[in-house]
Amino acid sequence: MRRALPRRSRFVRYIRGLFKAAVILAALGLCLFFVQKRFGLFDREIAATDSFVAGASASLSSEAFAGISLGSLVLVAVLCVFPVFVKKFDNKAYLRSLWRGLISALVFFVSNELYSLAARASRLYLLAAIAIVIVVSALLVEGIALAVREGEERSFRTDVVASIASGLLFSVLLKLGQYGYEWLRSGLAKL
């Protein structure tokens, strides 16, 4: 019981600090917004930033980068690089987890594409598609796990299978949510 109390107080301090920082940043943002609306002090900077973002987005919208926006590139860069500079991160474990996440995303993507191809062929083959996805996923995970160092093989296999399972579970929950929404919408339309 004593161990839980200090951990909880650290969590409470963290939440309080987060709340204080959010209030300060919101107040500062409101002040800057008011100054901008009232006096237009930042018009030149906003116009320059807007034209830079528009130009970068236009160059990214070429066929080579179809579907990738400047915002998504910045978000990915920040999420991939930021933890390296934070003291409370284990950089080696972070890079290992990032690599495993990429591999599990690749396995999930390949499995999902096979499932989609088989499901499009015929609804009769849906069960066969599920079996194919399970077998191909297992073969991919096992093949990649054998390429990893022997000491890390068990944890790698566990991480990758858990990532794939969570991705598939999220996909199923998303589909169920979409079906539920459509069902509610069609039910309300009948009323």
Contacts in CASP RR format, 6 or more apart in sequence:
PFRMAT RR
TARGET T0000
AUTHOR 0000-0000-0000
METHOD contacts of the structure
MODEL  1
MRRALPRRSRFVRYIRGLFKAAVILAALGLCLFFVQKRFGLFDREIAATD
SFVAGASASLSSEAFAGISLGSLVLVAVLCVFPVFVKKFDNKAYLRSLWR
GLISALVFFVSNELYSLAARASRLYLLAAIAIVIVVSALLVEGIALAVRE
GEERSFRTDVVASIASGLLFSVLLKLGQYGYEWLRSGLAKL
32 42 0 8 1.000
35 41 0 8 1.000
35 42 0 8 1.000
36 42 0 8 1.000
36 43 0 8 1.000
36 46 0 8 1.000
53 70 0 8 1.000
56 70 0 8 1.000
57 69 0 8 1.000
57 70 0 8 1.000
59 65 0 8 1.000
60 68 0 8 1.000
60 69 0 8 1.000
60 70 0 8 1.000
60 73 0 8 1.000
61 67 0 8 1.000
80 98 0 8 1.000
83 89 0 8 1.000
83 91 0 8 1.000
83 94 0 8 1.000
84 91 0 8 1.000
84 94 0 8 1.000
97 159 0 8 1.000
100 156 0 8 1.000
100 159 0 8 1.000
100 160 0 8 1.000
100 163 0 8 1.000
101 159 0 8 1.000
101 160 0 8 1.000
101 163 0 8 1.000
103 144 0 8 1.000
103 160 0 8 1.000
104 159 0 8 1.000
104 160 0 8 1.000
104 163 0 8 1.000
104 164 0 8 1.000
105 163 0 8 1.000
107 137 0 8 1.000
107 140 0 8 1.000
107 141 0 8 1.000
107 144 0 8 1.000
107 160 0 8 1.000
107 164 0 8 1.000
108 137 0 8 1.000
108 163 0 8 1.000
108 164 0 8 1.000
108 167 0 8 1.000
108 168 0 8 1.000
110 136 0 8 1.000
110 140 0 8 1.000
111 133 0 8 1.000
111 136 0 8 1.000
111 137 0 8 1.000
111 140 0 8 1.000
111 164 0 8 1.000
111 168 0 8 1.000
112 133 0 8 1.000
112 171 0 8 1.000
114 129 0 8 1.000
114 132 0 8 1.000
114 133 0 8 1.000
114 136 0 8 1.000
115 129 0 8 1.000
115 130 0 8 1.000
115 132 0 8 1.000
115 133 0 8 1.000
117 129 0 8 1.000
118 125 0 8 1.000
118 126 0 8 1.000
118 128 0 8 1.000
118 129 0 8 1.000
118 132 0 8 1.000
118 133 0 8 1.000
119 125 0 8 1.000
119 126 0 8 1.000
119 129 0 8 1.000
137 164 0 8 1.000
141 157 0 8 1.000
141 160 0 8 1.000
141 161 0 8 1.000
141 164 0 8 1.000
142 157 0 8 1.000
144 156 0 8 1.000
144 160 0 8 1.000
145 153 0 8 1.000
145 156 0 8 1.000
145 157 0 8 1.000
145 160 0 8 1.000
146 153 0 8 1.000
148 156 0 8 1.000
END
